[in-house]
Amino acid sequence: MTQSYFASLLEKKCLDRADRERGRFRTFLLSSLEYFLNNEWDRASAQKRGGGQRNIFWDEQNAEGRYQNEPVDKLTPERVFEKRWATTLLELVLKKMREEFIVSGKAELFEAINSG
């Protein structure tokens, strides 16, 4: 850390900023060291873009629930995919229709049609 501090002083030509009229050299070194250490601590403790956080997928629970409720049968993987695709498509269509009914002020009509 000490070597990094002095290397930083030399690379950035910080010693050129030391001015006898502004204060003692010792005070200048202490201030620049404190600044350097704070920057190093910030850099060492920083996490990039949510590092260390667990990603949560919005449909994680929904997907798991579908898997748990899937009936056990001897369908081929292709057939299972087609069934799931059709179910997902129907859900998206119903959601879109619900939104259109709500916008047109007919939410109660949609609920009556959908529940029956």
C-alpha positions in Angstrom: 0.0 0.0 0.0 2.9 2.3 0.8 4.5 1.7 -2.5 1.2 2.3 -4.3 0.8 5.6 -2.5 4.3 6.9 -3.5 3.9 5.5 -7.1 0.6 7.4 -7.3 2.3 10.6 -6.1 4.9 10.3 -8.7 2.6 9.3 -11.6 0.2 12.1 -11.0 2.9 14.6 -10.3 1.2 15.5 -7.0 4.4 16.8 -5.5 4.3 19.7 -8.0 1.2 20.9 -6.1 3.0 21.2 -2.8 3.3 24.8 -2.0 5.2 26.1 1.0 2.9 29.1 1.4 -0.2 26.9 1.7 1.2 24.9 4.5 3.8 22.4 5.6 5.0 19.6 3.5 4.2 17.1 6.2 0.5 18.3 6.2 0.4 18.0 2.5 1.6 14.4 2.6 -0.8 13.5 5.4 -3.7 15.0 3.4 -2.8 13.3 0.2 -2.3 10.0 2.0 -5.7 10.2 3.6 -7.3 11.0 0.2 -5.4 8.0 -1.4 -6.5 5.6 1.4 -10.1 6.7 1.1 -10.0 6.1 -2.6 -8.4 2.7 -2.2 -11.0 1.7 0.4 -13.9 2.8 -1.9 -12.4 0.9 -4.8 -11.8 -2.3 -2.7 -15.3 -2.2 -1.3 -17.2 -1.4 -4.5 -19.4 -4.0 -6.1 -20.2 -3.8 -9.8 -23.8 -3.8 -10.9 -25.4 -5.5 -7.9 -22.6 -7.9 -7.3 -23.3 -10.4 -4.5 -27.1 -10.1 -5.0 -29.2 -13.0 -6.1 -31.1 -12.6 -9.3 -34.8 -13.1 -8.9 -36.8 -14.0 -11.9 -40.4 -12.7 -12.0 -41.8 -15.9 -13.3 -39.8 -18.2 -11.0 -42.6 -19.2 -8.7 -45.1 -19.4 -11.6 -42.9 -21.7 -13.6 -42.2 -23.9 -10.6 -45.9 -24.1 -9.9 -46.6 -25.1 -13.4 -44.0 -27.9 -13.2 -45.5 -29.2 -10.0 -49.0 -29.2 -11.4 -48.0 -30.9 -14.7 -49.8 -34.2 -14.9 -47.6 -37.3 -15.1 -48.0 -38.9 -18.5 -46.0 -40.4 -21.3 -46.0 -37.4 -23.7 -43.0 -36.7 -25.8 -40.9 -33.6 -24.9 -42.1 -32.0 -28.2 -45.8 -32.6 -27.2 -45.2 -31.2 -23.7 -43.6 -28.1 -25.3 -46.5 -27.6 -27.6 -49.0 -27.9 -24.7 -47.0 -25.4 -22.6 -46.7 -23.0 -25.6 -50.4 -23.1 -26.2 -51.2 -22.5 -22.5 -48.8 -19.5 -22.4 -50.3 -18.1 -25.6 -53.8 -18.4 -24.2 -52.7 -16.6 -21.0 -51.2 -13.7 -23.0 -54.3 -13.4 -25.1 -56.6 -13.3 -22.0 -54.3 -10.7 -20.4 -54.5 -8.5 -23.5 -58.3 -8.9 -23.8 -58.7 -8.0 -20.1 -56.6 -4.9 -20.6 -58.7 -3.9 -23.7 -62.0 -4.5 -21.8 -60.7 -2.4 -18.8 -59.7 0.5 -21.2 -63.1 0.5 -22.8 -64.8 0.5 -19.4 -66.2 -3.0 -19.6 -64.1 -4.8 -17.0 -67.2 -6.3 -15.3 -68.4 -7.8 -18.6 -65.0 -9.4 -19.1 -65.0 -10.9 -15.6 -68.6 -12.3 -16.3 -67.5 -13.8 -19.6 -64.3 -15.1 -18.2 -65.8 -16.7 -15.1 -68.5 -18.5 -17.0 
